[in-house]
């Protein structure tokens, strides 16, 4: 395998995680998040009291960046383990 394998996996997983959190931020900005959460909870058979806070740009940016970083780290670790054991 190439030496860049863990980095490539990290970038891929990080990009996917960032994209998912970007999508969530867009749903928050469009005020569609509560409907999505209600649907998600219903299909999982969960009944609980929850609320979605108002959209704030700085919180959305933090969410996206943290998603990117955590996704990259998780992907890098998985890629490194895969490379060592393959």
N, C-alpha and C positions, 0 to 999 in steps of 0.2 A: 504494500500500500504506500501511497505517497505520504511524505512527512507532513503535508498540510491537511491531512484527513481530519484531525480533531478541529482545526480552525474552520474548515469548510462545513463540518457538521454544526459547529457553534454558530456560524453566520446563518446557516439555513434555519436552524431552530430559533435563533434570536430574531430573525426577520419575520418568521411566522408568528411568533409571540407578539412582536411589536405590531404587526398587521392586525391581529385579533384585538389588541388593546386600542388601536386606532379606530377600528370598527366600533368598538364599544363606546369610545369617546364621541364618535359621530352620532350614534344612537342617543347618547346623553344630550348632545347639543340639539338634536331634533326632537327631544322629549319623547322618544319612542322606547327608551330603556324600561320604564315601568311595565309596558305591555309585553315586552320580550321577557322580562323577569317573571311576570305572572304566568305566561305560557310555559316557560322553562320549569317553574315550580310545579305547575299543574301536571305536566307530562311525567314528572318524576314522583308524583304522588306526595308532594311535600306541602303541608299547610302550616304556615307560620306567619307571624307579623314581621314585615320588613318594609323598608322605605328606600327610595332612591333620592339622593340629595340633588340639589340644583347643580347645573353644569358650571364648572369653573375652568377656564383655559389653563391656568397654571397647574391645577391638579391633574388635568388631562395630559399635559406634557410630562409631568412626573410619572404618571401611570405608564405612558408609552415608553419612556426611557428606562424605567425599572423593568418593564416587560422585555425590552430588548436586551438589557444587561443580564437579567436572570436567565433568559432563554439562551443567550450566548454561552454563559457559564455552564448551564445544564448540558447543552449540546456538546461543548468542548470536553466536558468530563465523560460523557457517554462515548464520544468519538475516541478519546484517549484510552478508555477501558476496552473498547472494541478493537482498537489497533494493537493493544498489548496482548489480547487474548485470541486474536484471529490468526 
